[in-house]
């Protein structure tokens, strides 16, 4: 999965769930300003961050939003 796809899936999750940047960042384990920066295009997630996003999204698949 490439970073654009992962970030796109994370954006869709945020839109669907209504979760805040803060809540998502706490679940992923990354500072909320960094997560917000991904969403506005200021930063791109690195390899470890992409892994954390994948793990977060997998974990959320089985949960109701």
C-alpha positions, 0 to 999 in steps of 0.5 A: 500500500502506498502512502497516498492510498493509506492517507486516503483511507485514513481521510475516509475513515476520519470523514466517516467516523467523525473522529478528531485529529486528536483522537486519531493521533492518540490511537496511532501514537503520533502527535496530533499536529503531525496527523493534521499536517498529513491531512492538509498536505504539509507533511507526508507519512514516513514508512513507520507512520504508514505502518502505524496507519495500516495497523490502525485501519486494520484494528478499526475494521472490526469496530463499529464507528 
